[in-house]
């Protein structure tokens, strides 16, 4: 990389998170403090970069003996990680009061998922949507399932726990998945059905 090439990159995308992250990190490697402002821009544009950028800036300050500044960014990184963990925990809890959106799967992805689901014993129906998660969390796929009656351990019934267990070990999607039993959460069924294309 050269200064001229980096200037061209930023001229083309002055507010692009990735461009500012790359330029900022490169400048810090050259011991150029101006890289800090580019890293701050990157963090503002993409909050998910907070932990990474805070760690890079913390190391830079430590290398130059600025202990207080380094500690400040270490604290920022830890606070963001706590915030992200809480967001992820919240994302994995699903109720009828949550906001849902269309699943966004392509036709190929949807067909692949349908094939995966068709191999699951004891599954009568599945509804797929995404749960809207506040930043810094990312949307998660919600698969609501209705069990079919099957024989299991001498009983013909809806065996929900084994069904969820098989789904959890078998279903793969490009993103986090939450499985919910609509036999146990009937109010959630109507909430998911209202989502276009569910």
Helices and strands as residue ranges (DSSP letters): H 3-12, H 17-29, H 35-45, G 47-49, H 50-63, H 67-91, E 100-101, H 107-118, E 123-131, E 140-147, E 149-152, E 155-158, H 160-170, E 177-181, H 186-193
